[in-house]
């Protein structure tokens, strides 16, 4: 089965060896979590108990204390414990089918490519990387090694998002006119280690936009069903003593080929969490839309939509496993991550120059 399909037609295909994977289909897909920070500890690690297809087969951490804690809490096998010095030994572990990269943004390329060269499929946290060039290098390496590269866009797997996408594309709202997409939060403890790296340009590649604004880009694109052709952005920075290196609050518009306009925003100093679409016959909204511990709520002009709340990361990992096994087409390939980094670079350029930027 061909994977890594992208809407813009610029994708490369990964041909899964179905015969080789067939023997492991009955087994759970072994994932090695690379980086044991807060997200991994509070959300990803616990999600394995809710996964239909995946098991925690390994961990990679520079902290022996964290590794021991994970072995105790999540039953990591002894032969699945690695540090960053011996990371490449994952190639010798047949229980590891893929890795989940949960590292600072500027480390994604290195460990994605090393994992692919070790023969492992890769699910990489967003943003895919901090530059277009690094994203392209990651995609090329995974293609060369015939490994799947997925960008960790969990919202594609959520019932509420899937339903609003379906309705928007089915014509239930008529001809689409306007999308509003926003995600931001107030950073309460900027000195915390898991926050501090996000406020440094060298490790994060940007601020609120790279961290959570990317969800607004994603939401607007999958609701529109096409890629934007132009962006226009503006930025404000009210706390330069904290956000001196990265963006604090950004607002931007994206214009799509069909004529649809998306108004988007992100911030590290205020809470916004919404995806809204309207056409000439109706509207749909998800609010809250993106938080992994939120009850994701969808409604339309016809009333509320009653859909189950699910474990975001279990659903994401299960879809990744199915795609790696050739059972489904991947919803969020590396090429999609590349597209979004390209869009973010255009947003930063527009905010800097004050003018619209073509994509």
Buried (B, 14 or more C-beta within 10 A) or exposed (E): BEBBBBBEEEBBEBEBEEEEBEEBBEEBBBBBBBBBBEBBBEBBBBBBEBBEBBBBBBBBBEEEEBBEBBBEEBEBBEEBBBBBEEBEEBBEBEBBBBBBBBBBBBBBBBBBBBBBBBBBBBBBBBBBBBBBEBBBBBBBBBBEBBBBBBBBBBBBBBBBBBBBBEBBBEEBBEEBBEBBBBBBBEBEEBEEEEBEBBBBBEBBBBBBBBBBBBBBBBBBBBBBBBBBEBBBBBBEBEEEEBBEBBBBBBBBBBBBEEEBBBBBBBBBBBEBBBBBBBBEEBBBBBBBBBBBEEEBBBBBEEEEBEBEEBBBBBBBBBBBBBBBBBBBBBBBBBBBBBBBBBBBBBBBEBBEEEEEBEB
